[in-house]
């Protein structure tokens, strides 16, 4: 592996030290006072790009903070590394790979050659195959082995091969073909695939097996279960009408029974959590149609262009990253809650968990030195208004300060009266409440107006006081469409990249995923009796013994 150039430790940089000094004063700031002192704060801290608007005014920062943060971004080389990524340089150092998910959504004719390969030619060729195939399935030209059209599609994958297409299909539900039901299987737990197989018919079901190598353990176990289920009704010769592969392993898919003509490849410069734009997005193209899938790519490309060319001070992904970095490093916020006020984005927080935490959940720099600051916060969340009745209590009055990203569409894709106004009212009210809180004096005034006695009022004041001063961003779009969804995902991809540069970690490998997989293979052999559990700790040995005892009891 080529050794990376040594980047100075983050805390040693002049920009970081200036921010540390500044943060000592900023820690005392109150958002109420910042808004009161500057009536134009919203306008100064709102930015529009690629169909999205970001309001970051409800964060404990000012123009000086932003100037220092953009200075740090320049000192850490954000612009140079951004350009290197788009140029196809091998910035994934531990795997010696380029990072080119942006090339997957670039328009036809975008010139880029990596390792002698014309990337645009390769990408467009796969997109054409996806277009032809999705049109055939959606139009009824692709028939199952008994001559019936496809009614159900089952995507079998894991990680990015599941989270991306599952999230996008749900988010774009309003644009989906009502005659084509989408299902997703990822968990090695048999209950997952059993629940799906119980709903579908082998005569009208199409399976997408999404595994680049076609050896991913969880995916192939589920794929073989699906194959065996299908062969209870169909024959080996029928498999090619009901199974397609997103893979590069031609021999393995042929052995499985899949026609190589129905293999949709992608490339080693596409990381799993950045792959929904590739043939991994075949389920999305099938669900919404290739024209809308093209819009999805175009929305992401619009954000790519903004990220690539806008100055740091007016660059939406950069600002979102810098605000998050400020909250994490200097305000001590260890987690970030994602709150989409749109039910169709109910899987978005889960998607961002992998994108952000698998990318930047690292403890060493690119050169292998231990990082000298905290890195990625814990990402979690759920849809508003459900979240308000679940965990917002902790966010309002708990002991930890957790920033929140509110996400909303200004217009609904339904026409039910009253619902969308109520939804947006809750979204905007919550962001205001987290910012302003409610003082003891304001609580007393309310309770006096209710006619309560003095002793009861003083007993209630501590319980009804909200500290406020809790940071949040609000991201709005006119409507949730393929274009705006593409832009939204790309926004968070680039935010993740920028923060990785600031921390000097490799955002594009995931070695932490591997250790558990290796151990699982050993333990599986022990559970099935092929090996004896002798090399584990007493807890692991005890758990294996319990599982074997339960199995032998039946």
C-alpha positions as MATLAB code, in Angstrom:
seq = 'XXXXXXXXXXXXXXXXXXXXXXXXXXXXXXXXXXXXXXXXXXXXXXXXXXXXXXXXXXXXXXXXXXXXXXXXXXXXXXXXXXXXXXXXXXXXXXXXXXXXXXXXXXXXXXXXXXXXXXXXXXXXXXXXXXXXXXXXXXXXXXXXXXXXXXXXXXXXXXXXXXXXXXXXXXXXXXXXXXXXXXXXXXXXXXXXXXXXXXXXXXXXXXXXXXXXXXXXXXXXXXXXXXXXXXXXXXXXXXXXXXXXXXXXXXXXXXXXXXXXXXXXXXXXXXXXXXXXXXXXXXXXXXXXXXXXXXXXXXXXXXXXXXXXXXXXXXXXXXXXXXXXXXXXXXXXXXXXXXXXXXXXXXXXXXXXXXXXXXXXXXXXXXXXXXXXXXXXXXXXXXXXXXXXXXXXXXXXXXXXXXXXXXXXXXXXXXXXXXXXXXXXXXXXXXXXXXXXXXXXXXXXXXXXXXXXXXXXXXXXXXXXXXXXXXXXXXXXXXXXXXXXXXXXXXXXXXXXXXXXXXXXXXXXXXXXXXXXXXXXXXXXXXXXXXXXXXXXXXXXXXXXXXXXXXXXXX';
ca = [
       0.000    0.000    0.000;
       1.296    3.455   -0.908;
       1.988    5.435    2.249;
       0.031    8.702    2.429;
       1.692   12.032    3.047;
       1.761   12.893    6.715;
      -0.942   15.411    7.563;
      -0.383   17.488   10.710;
      -2.469   16.375   13.670;
      -5.724   18.286   13.828;
      -5.134   19.897   17.219;
      -1.700   21.135   16.096;
      -3.071   23.306   13.307;
      -3.280   27.052   13.765;
      -6.917   27.058   12.634;
      -7.971   24.471   15.204;
      -6.214   26.344   18.004;
      -7.911   29.590   16.970;
     -11.262   27.800   17.024;
     -10.499   26.398   20.475;
      -9.873   29.894   21.823;
     -13.015   31.181   20.142;
     -15.075   28.263   21.469;
     -14.383   29.282   25.074;
     -16.440   32.435   24.446;
     -19.013   30.777   22.182;
     -19.849   28.212   24.865;
     -21.588   30.995   26.784;
     -23.730   32.213   23.900;
     -27.498   31.923   23.904;
     -29.333   31.461   20.616;
     -32.124   33.762   21.758;
     -29.598   36.548   22.179;
     -27.917   35.875   18.850;
     -31.249   36.212   17.040;
     -32.198   39.277   19.053;
     -28.893   40.973   18.285;
     -29.153   40.310   14.534;
     -32.667   40.430   13.019;
     -31.147   39.444    9.644;
     -29.543   36.275   10.983;
     -31.825   33.923    9.032;
     -31.002   35.543    5.704;
     -27.285   35.480    6.395;
     -27.282   31.829    7.413;
     -29.542   30.334    4.772;
     -28.305   28.874    1.504;
     -30.080   27.378   -1.527;
     -28.581   24.845   -3.956;
     -29.784   22.015   -6.217;
     -33.410   22.422   -5.147;
     -32.656   22.390   -1.405;
     -32.527   25.189    1.155;
     -30.372   24.883    4.270;
     -31.109   27.034    7.325;
     -28.204   26.726    9.756;
     -29.011   29.869   11.734;
     -30.164   27.929   14.819;
     -26.604   26.919   15.724;
     -24.414   28.523   18.377;
     -22.042   30.254   15.976;
     -21.523   33.608   14.283;
     -19.673   35.044   11.291;
     -16.359   34.774   13.139;
     -16.991   31.086   13.851;
     -17.767   30.421   10.209;
     -14.662   32.292    9.090;
     -12.480   30.234   11.396;
     -14.153   26.983   10.292;
     -13.671   27.697    6.584;
     -10.071   28.619    7.381;
      -9.642   25.187    8.960;
     -11.208   23.525    5.907;
      -8.662   25.232    3.681;
      -5.777   24.395    5.989;
      -6.837   20.710    5.987;
      -6.952   20.659    2.179;
     -10.671   20.156    1.592;
     -10.577   21.836   -1.819;
      -7.558   19.877   -3.075;
      -8.909   16.526   -1.883;
     -12.335   17.307   -3.329;
     -10.690   17.960   -6.716;
      -8.647   14.757   -6.382;
     -11.806   12.744   -5.751;
     -13.602   14.114   -8.798;
     -10.474   13.554  -10.924;
     -10.412    9.846  -10.086;
      -7.260    9.837   -7.974;
      -6.929    6.878   -5.615;
      -7.898    8.680   -2.425;
      -9.065    5.409   -0.796;
      -5.513    4.737    0.336;
      -5.886    1.457    2.237;
      -7.574   -0.215   -0.744;
      -5.706    1.804   -3.403;
      -8.930    2.735   -5.151;
     -10.489    5.767   -6.730;
     -13.727    7.090   -5.225;
     -16.042    7.862   -8.113;
     -19.671    7.572   -7.104;
     -19.983   11.080   -8.570;
     -19.163    9.640  -12.025;
     -22.237    7.399  -11.801;
     -24.554   10.406  -11.991;
     -22.535   12.570  -14.383;
     -24.245   13.236  -17.744;
     -23.242   11.362  -20.857;
     -20.041   12.712  -22.397;
     -18.254   13.480  -19.129;
     -14.627   12.685  -19.898;
     -12.845   10.638  -17.241;
     -10.323    7.823  -17.628;
      -9.211    5.707  -14.645;
      -6.556    3.004  -15.037;
      -7.001    3.153  -18.788;
     -10.762    2.658  -18.633;
     -13.212    5.174  -20.079;
     -15.440    5.595  -17.046;
     -18.199    7.473  -18.866;
     -18.455    4.780  -21.550;
     -18.672    2.010  -18.945;
     -21.245    3.820  -16.803;
     -23.478    4.719  -19.744;
     -23.370    1.150  -21.063;
     -24.670   -0.219  -17.756;
     -27.315    2.506  -17.537;
     -28.560    1.546  -21.001;
     -28.891   -2.069  -19.918;
     -30.749   -0.998  -16.780;
     -33.060    1.121  -18.914;
     -33.859   -1.703  -21.332;
     -34.404   -4.215  -18.552;
     -36.559   -1.958  -16.361;
     -38.670   -0.994  -19.371;
     -39.179   -4.663  -20.264;
     -40.243   -5.644  -16.742;
     -42.450   -2.603  -16.157;
     -44.009   -2.858  -19.613;
     -44.906   -6.522  -19.247;
     -42.546   -7.754  -21.966;
     -40.456   -9.685  -19.438;
     -42.488  -12.754  -18.482;
     -42.043  -15.415  -15.853;
     -41.679  -19.088  -16.668;
     -45.444  -19.606  -16.959;
     -45.924  -16.599  -19.223;
     -47.181  -14.201  -16.555;
     -45.752  -10.679  -16.085;
     -43.722   -9.794  -13.003;
     -45.743   -8.466  -10.063;
     -43.121   -8.569   -7.268;
     -39.428   -7.727   -7.117;
     -37.279   -9.013   -4.234;
     -33.913   -7.288   -3.771;
     -31.485   -9.516   -1.842;
     -28.407   -7.691   -0.584;
     -26.920   -6.266    2.605;
     -25.407   -2.968    3.723;
     -25.341   -0.479    0.880;
     -26.829   -3.080   -1.463;
     -29.963   -2.976    0.696;
     -30.108    0.322    2.594;
     -29.758    2.567   -0.457;
     -32.349    1.038   -2.795;
     -34.747    0.292    0.079;
     -34.605    3.880    1.324;
     -34.960    5.342   -2.170;
     -37.861    3.096   -3.206;
     -39.789    4.075   -0.093;
     -38.922    7.757   -0.452;
     -40.160    7.757   -4.066;
     -43.259    5.695   -3.332;
     -45.471    8.359   -4.945;
     -43.688    7.799   -8.272;
     -43.739    3.985   -8.197;
     -45.502    1.605  -10.543;
     -48.571    0.452   -8.551;
     -48.479   -2.914  -10.297;
     -44.988   -3.766   -9.113;
     -44.475   -4.502   -5.407;
     -40.932   -4.048   -4.062;
     -39.497   -6.199   -1.253;
     -36.085   -6.170    0.403;
     -34.242   -8.961    2.192;
     -30.931   -8.335    3.954;
     -30.832  -10.003    7.357;
     -29.284  -13.454    7.654;
     -32.093  -14.128   10.130;
     -34.415  -16.510    8.285;
     -37.442  -14.647    9.595;
     -36.598  -11.846    7.155;
     -36.741  -13.867    3.955;
     -39.494  -16.145    5.259;
     -41.760  -13.134    5.730;
     -41.171  -12.026    2.123;
     -41.464  -15.462    0.508;
     -44.778  -16.000    2.271;
     -46.218  -13.031    0.339;
     -45.006  -13.683   -3.214;
     -45.698  -16.131   -6.025;
     -42.799  -17.886   -7.806;
     -44.570  -17.483  -11.158;
     -44.536  -13.680  -10.943;
     -41.539  -12.836   -8.735;
     -38.192  -11.444   -9.872;
     -35.173  -11.680   -7.557;
     -32.253   -9.249   -7.734;
     -29.138  -10.749   -6.116;
     -26.906   -7.787   -5.252;
     -23.368   -8.901   -4.450;
     -20.330   -7.617   -6.332;
     -18.323  -10.786   -5.668;
     -21.332  -13.119   -5.454;
     -19.807  -14.623   -2.324;
     -21.099  -12.227    0.380;
     -22.094  -14.692    3.109;
     -25.403  -13.176    4.230;
     -26.544  -12.345    0.707;
     -25.675  -15.756   -0.733;
     -27.382  -17.621    2.108;
     -30.568  -15.677    1.381;
     -30.086  -16.062   -2.379;
     -29.757  -19.827   -2.107;
     -32.819  -19.977    0.132;
     -34.769  -18.034   -2.497;
     -33.437  -20.345   -5.227;
     -34.491  -23.472   -3.326;
     -37.932  -21.956   -2.680;
     -38.342  -21.170   -6.372;
     -37.293  -24.668   -7.450;
     -40.132  -26.164   -5.424;
     -42.349  -24.923   -8.266;
     -40.085  -24.096  -11.223;
     -37.203  -25.907  -12.904;
     -33.514  -25.090  -13.215;
     -34.117  -23.858  -16.752;
     -36.636  -21.333  -15.403;
     -34.197  -19.615  -13.033;
     -32.984  -17.229  -15.723;
     -36.468  -15.683  -15.996;
     -36.682  -14.983  -12.279;
     -33.160  -14.183  -11.059;
     -30.819  -11.385  -12.130;
     -27.526  -10.338  -10.565;
     -25.815   -7.093   -9.690;
     -22.322   -8.530   -9.681;
     -19.032   -8.940  -11.528;
     -18.531  -12.681  -10.957;
     -19.719  -14.181  -14.232;
     -18.814  -17.776  -13.455;
     -20.574  -17.727  -10.069;
     -23.801  -16.312  -11.451;
     -23.810  -18.861  -14.293;
     -23.389  -21.661  -11.760;
     -26.322  -20.209   -9.810;
     -28.517  -20.299  -12.914;
     -28.504  -16.617  -13.906;
     -28.009  -15.689  -17.557;
     -24.843  -13.518  -17.884;
     -26.902  -11.232  -20.134;
     -28.815  -10.338  -16.954;
     -25.728   -9.474  -14.929;
     -25.438   -5.763  -14.176;
     -21.859   -4.907  -13.171;
     -20.348   -2.080  -11.164;
     -16.801   -1.224  -10.260;
     -14.349   -1.340   -7.360;
     -14.328    2.466   -7.250;
     -17.964    2.337   -6.101;
     -18.155    1.907   -2.333;
     -21.153   -0.031   -1.043;
     -22.649    2.878    0.882;
     -22.256    5.106   -2.203;
     -23.661    2.575   -4.681;
     -27.367    3.370   -5.045;
     -26.461    5.410   -8.139;
     -24.999    2.312   -9.823;
     -26.649   -0.933  -10.913;
     -27.307   -1.455   -7.184;
     -30.116    1.019   -7.880;
     -31.775   -1.434  -10.293;
     -34.635   -1.914   -7.819;
     -35.183    1.857   -7.829;
     -35.264    1.968  -11.642;
     -37.753   -0.910  -11.663;
     -39.938    0.768   -9.077;
     -40.130    4.318  -10.465;
     -39.072    3.804  -14.083;
     -35.852    4.779  -15.773;
     -36.882    8.368  -16.524;
     -37.401    9.087  -12.839;
     -34.216    7.162  -12.009;
     -32.419    9.512  -14.418;
     -33.918   12.469  -12.547;
     -32.619   10.931   -9.317;
     -29.113   10.862  -10.807;
     -29.516   14.393  -12.136;
     -30.448   15.750   -8.707;
     -27.302   14.263   -7.232;
     -25.212   15.638  -10.099;
     -26.601   19.120   -9.484;
     -25.383   18.904   -5.884;
     -22.040   17.532   -7.124;
     -21.604   20.573   -9.335;
     -22.462   22.923   -6.503;
     -20.064   21.152   -4.146;
     -17.315   21.121   -6.748;
     -17.495   24.777   -7.759;
     -19.077   26.899   -5.005;
     -16.683   28.739   -2.665;
     -16.461   27.187    0.775;
     -18.341   30.075    2.360;
     -21.356   29.442    0.085;
     -21.042   25.674   -0.274;
     -23.935   23.728    1.239;
     -22.200   20.387    1.938;
     -19.163   22.213    3.310;
     -21.240   24.393    5.624;
     -23.320   21.440    6.836;
     -20.063   19.595    7.564;
     -18.443   22.541    9.324;
     -21.474   23.202   11.514;
     -21.551   19.515   12.478;
     -17.815   19.553   13.131;
     -18.209   22.630   15.374;
     -20.971   20.953   17.382;
     -18.979   17.719   17.709;
     -15.534   19.095   18.477;
     -16.187   22.282   20.414;
     -19.660   21.954   21.918;
     -19.242   18.315   22.986;
     -22.218   16.896   21.066;
     -21.697   13.146   20.741;
     -24.668   12.328   18.536;
     -26.769   13.806   15.742;
     -30.481   13.135   15.392;
     -32.057   13.080   11.923;
     -35.698   14.164   11.916;
     -37.350   14.010    8.488;
     -40.857   15.425    8.606;
     -41.947   13.196    5.729;
     -43.137    9.644    6.265;
     -41.640    8.483    2.983;
     -38.189    9.343    4.397;
     -38.678    6.930    7.285;
     -35.580    4.922    6.246;
     -33.373    7.975    5.714;
     -31.837    8.009    9.204;
     -30.911    4.324    8.831;
     -29.328    5.073    5.476;
     -27.308    7.930    6.959;
     -26.133    5.722    9.813;
     -24.162    3.596    7.379;
     -23.086    6.505    5.192;
     -21.675    8.558    8.061;
     -20.718    6.050   10.756;
     -19.144    3.462    8.445;
     -17.261    6.243    6.665;
     -15.961    8.294    9.588;
     -16.232    5.901   12.521;
     -12.436    5.648   12.611;
      -9.805    5.982   15.336;
      -6.662    6.381   13.230;
      -5.638    8.891   10.592;
      -4.713    8.006    7.029;
      -1.103    7.579    8.119;
      -2.117    5.158   10.902;
      -1.611    7.520   13.842;
      -4.258    7.696   16.572;
      -6.644   10.590   16.048;
      -6.338   13.320   18.654;
     -10.005   14.386   18.773;
     -13.407   12.648   18.740;
     -14.560   11.720   15.235;
     -17.966   10.732   13.876;
     -20.981   11.317   16.131;
     -23.630    8.647   16.569;
     -26.339    9.116   13.909;
     -29.910    8.198   14.788;
     -33.490    9.376   14.345;
     -37.002    8.809   13.105;
     -39.790   10.648   11.346;
     -41.579   13.575   12.872;
     -44.165   13.699   14.332;
     -43.615   10.170   15.671;
     -40.245   11.184   17.105;
     -41.879   13.937   19.144;
     -43.852   11.321   21.057;
     -40.910    8.968   21.486;
     -37.567   10.593   22.322;
     -37.908   14.367   21.900;
     -38.415   14.543   25.676;
     -34.754   13.622   26.098;
     -33.658   16.105   23.433;
     -35.587   18.951   25.079;
     -34.805   18.328   28.752;
     -32.153   15.617   28.928;
     -28.637   16.176   30.201;
     -26.945   15.748   26.805;
     -27.209   18.289   23.999;
     -28.024   16.582   20.702;
     -28.126   18.620   17.475;
     -30.967   17.826   15.087;
     -31.287   17.965   11.313;
     -34.915   18.726   10.461;
     -35.858   17.804    6.872;
     -39.149   18.818    5.272;
     -40.922   19.255    1.932;
     -42.903   22.464    1.589;
     -45.538   20.723   -0.536;
     -46.969   17.235   -0.156;
     -47.417   14.654   -2.905;
     -50.913   13.875   -1.577;
     -54.025   16.068   -1.575;
     -55.456   15.202    1.839;
     -56.640   18.428    3.513;
     -55.084   19.630    6.742;
     -52.286   17.085    7.103;
     -49.380   18.950    5.555;
     -50.013   22.233    7.372;
     -50.083   20.310   10.647;
     -46.870   18.499    9.729;
     -44.940   21.657    8.822;
     -46.296   23.474   11.872;
     -44.857   20.737   14.087;
     -41.517   20.762   12.270;
     -41.015   24.510   12.520;
     -42.372   24.657   16.074;
     -39.953   21.987   17.281;
     -36.927   23.728   15.790;
     -38.070   26.966   17.444;
     -38.679   25.228   20.772;
     -35.238   23.635   20.793;
     -33.725   27.037   20.126;
     -35.730   29.222   22.527;
     -36.622   26.820   25.335;
     -38.785   28.216   28.088;
     -37.468   30.136   31.063;
     -38.615   29.808   34.652;
     -40.214   33.249   34.509;
     -42.176   32.292   31.393;
     -43.367   29.131   33.130;
     -44.458   31.124   36.175;
     -46.417   33.565   34.012;
     -48.289   30.691   32.365;
     -49.084   29.026   35.666;
     -50.255   32.262   37.248;
     -52.586   32.765   34.285;
     -53.983   29.292   34.979;
     -54.808   30.363   38.546;
     -52.428   28.023   40.384;
     -51.281   28.834   43.910;
     -47.769   30.072   44.642;
     -46.514   26.846   46.275;
     -47.763   24.673   43.434;
     -46.257   27.034   40.880;
     -42.801   26.868   42.451;
     -43.038   23.085   42.664;
     -43.839   22.853   38.946;
     -41.373   25.442   37.595;
     -38.294   23.135   37.448;
     -40.270   20.443   35.632;
     -41.733   22.788   33.022;
     -38.558   24.764   32.320;
     -36.785   24.028   29.023;
     -33.130   25.087   28.742;
     -33.334   25.653   24.984;
     -30.143   26.737   23.220;
     -30.140   23.357   21.431;
     -28.674   23.516   17.915;
     -30.450   22.413   14.770;
     -30.381   22.688   10.996;
     -33.462   22.733    8.803;
     -33.296   21.451    5.228;
     -36.338   22.109    3.064;
     -37.290   21.319   -0.522;
     -40.351   22.287   -2.500;
     -41.458   18.659   -2.808;
     -39.887   15.245   -2.338;
     -39.137   14.207   -5.927;
     -36.489   12.050   -7.588;
     -34.489   15.229   -8.232;
     -34.594   16.539   -4.680;
     -33.993   13.101   -3.147;
     -30.876   12.738   -5.293;
     -29.654   16.152   -4.182;
     -30.398   15.385   -0.523;
     -28.399   12.149   -0.528;
     -25.483   13.782   -2.352;
     -25.531   16.632    0.183;
     -24.923   14.185    3.029;
     -22.353   12.205    1.022;
     -20.255   15.318    0.521;
     -20.781   16.456    4.103;
     -19.362   13.105    5.220;
     -16.385   13.509    2.874;
     -15.563   16.999    4.194;
     -15.657   15.889    7.812;
     -13.415   12.937    6.966;
     -10.886   15.371    5.499;
     -10.995   17.521    8.640;
     -10.304   14.476   10.830;
      -7.807   13.071    8.284;
      -9.474    9.663    8.241;
     -10.125    7.443    5.227;
     -13.874    7.768    4.721;
     -13.949    5.032    2.088;
     -12.830    1.831    3.800;
     -14.597   -0.198    6.514;
     -12.178   -2.659    8.065;
     -14.171   -2.617   11.283;
     -16.888   -4.633    9.549;
     -14.558   -7.567    8.911;
     -13.522   -8.883   12.349;
     -16.988  -10.030   13.370;
     -17.455  -11.765    9.998;
     -14.288  -13.822   10.499;
     -15.277  -14.875   14.010;
     -18.827  -15.670   12.872;
     -17.523  -18.255   10.404;
     -15.659  -20.056   13.177;
     -18.608  -20.002   15.543;
     -21.013  -21.175   12.835;
     -18.846  -24.249   12.336;
     -18.962  -24.866   16.073;
     -22.745  -24.478   16.197;
     -23.216  -26.996   13.401;
     -20.893  -29.506   15.072;
     -18.039  -29.268   12.574;
     -15.711  -27.869   15.242;
     -15.522  -27.697   19.020;
     -15.731  -24.380   20.907;
     -12.437  -24.460   22.739;
     -10.695  -21.208   21.843;
     -13.149  -18.623   23.113;
     -13.704  -16.883   26.407;
     -16.043  -18.519   28.914;
     -18.959  -16.267   27.953;
     -18.781  -17.095   24.245;
     -18.286  -20.801   24.969;
     -21.276  -20.717   27.310;
     -23.512  -19.063   24.733;
     -22.487  -21.586   22.073;
     -23.320  -24.399   24.481;
     -26.763  -22.920   25.187;
     -27.508  -22.641   21.464;
     -26.410  -26.227   20.788;
     -28.479  -27.495   23.693;
     -31.568  -25.682   22.421;
     -31.010  -27.099   18.942;
     -30.610  -30.674   20.180;
     -33.792  -30.435   22.251;
     -35.912  -30.550   19.081;
];
